[in-house]
Amino acid sequence: MRGLCYKELSSDRHVCIKGQNFYQNIHSSKMVLVIEEIARFLDCSVRSLAGHLDNPQTRVCVLTKFLDRKVRTTYLNKDFERKTFRFGGLTQKGANRIRAYGRLRRPYNISIAQHFYTRHRIQLKNPYLNCVIEHRPWAKDRFYPIELLEFVDDEIEKLPSLSSEFSDKAKFSPPDSPEIFMDKEFEDEMEIYRGDLSQDEW
């Protein structure tokens, strides 16, 4: 495993694979980052995006625009592949305030932001931003930080639409989402979802 690493992809980035540098050219299919597209839709900067998404009505507007669109991770998994799924919802809180492993308490639980660092060695630039929810009918939901996703053109891949069971439900966590108060060294409050990243292979 020496020299093996994971790198977030963006225009003109290098990916380190088994100690060698491979140039990742993605100019042929222009990358449309989810974080930038949402900021453009709300007519705000990426820096101020978190403040806008704190408003439930704004999240509803974003979901109305982007729900069920295909997205893809901008980083590689252990098999050097990128995950593609459908935009299934938005979390209420940021990646730094959502528990990655269900209802487990510290020290057995960490935030989603910490999960991506320990699992993929990716340090989020905007850990306070919401996550996109991947609904999985027969498994627990998964969460991906907005900054690590890009939109995918329909002709690139074909995925089944979300089932009506999920599309009829609220696509963002309600104000009364379960919250547990942790010790102050970790987080004052952490949001809990049905999802669990403990078995996350991505």
Beta strands, then each sheet from edge to edge (+ up, - down):
strand 1: 13-17
strand 2: 20-24
strand 3: 32-33
strand 4: 70-73
strand 5: 84-86
strand 6: 90-94
strand 7: 130-134
strand 8: 142-145
strand 9: 149-151
strand 10: 179-180
strand 11: 190-191
sheet 1: 1+ 2-
sheet 2: 3+ 9- 4+ 5-
sheet 3: 6+ 7- 8+
sheet 4: 10+ 11-
end
